């Protein structure tokens, strides 16, 4: 295979062959309002200490919010939360209208009915092309029974889990 630059459309297609879970990253904006965005760029980074990472486009409003926030939450979506995923994927105001959530100290926003939630303290960020990689230390969490919402090749899919 000859080595060459890969254009963005080809790169998106290649990465789309990697099936991922879907999360909503949430935090409080500087004015105290809840903010969130859908992401499939969530990853565990370290077990000791427990670290995760998420990648956020520079153009997304969550980029500035996460830069100023000392904490954020990861909400792992269930198969029944596809509409929530679609809602938080849009760059629109009032994403939380009609969505159940709660705010806990220190400024953590948790969505109702998720497969898992993680409370994270911000540990830093790194610039990587047109995105920022945010690292969080997991300081708490909850898990429930259910089936995960999955994303593959540009669409939501179901996996055959028991």
Steps between C-alpha positions, in 0.01 A plus 500: 500500500657833397518758779312819419291767664143388565228756427237571771216313323713188457622523859140527629406193294795300631430591863132422450588132480584505869178443698472719809271566788333840524534745789375846580764719662340748741619793710378829636573809293651804674149646546382182678291358218544135403682425176561177315603333178486153349834327446633163397860607558495388864781272622643363820861615536632363829384271780732650763404777530164450325520734201279544192527719192253666266570689178308820422507699175632854542179632337269327751371718784597226749867564425497839675278366780731207576804730492358708787337217695665324792269198458285324243293184469491212255154354436508161321179468298270198475340373182178681601679839505565545129279813494711652778816421304358669191385803701839558664679447166335816366660837563180658631395691810282345770616143444384409850134596443290190564801292607516366856818593685636597839781729610733390779803663659752601378309608190432154360205444267365144477237387248223270624478138387858451379681168488787653699604842626844621603592807702829646377737766625682681220866399477608698196462533128712460189462647153481242222423637154146643489408343838596531865560184703360545852618266776290437809563312822202281587401568863166319507246323290195281470409214269165344410379201303412548136621497144742764372429741217759429231622696197647339188566627146299819546195351671360353818511121524385223730738235624389152599563520873308288750 
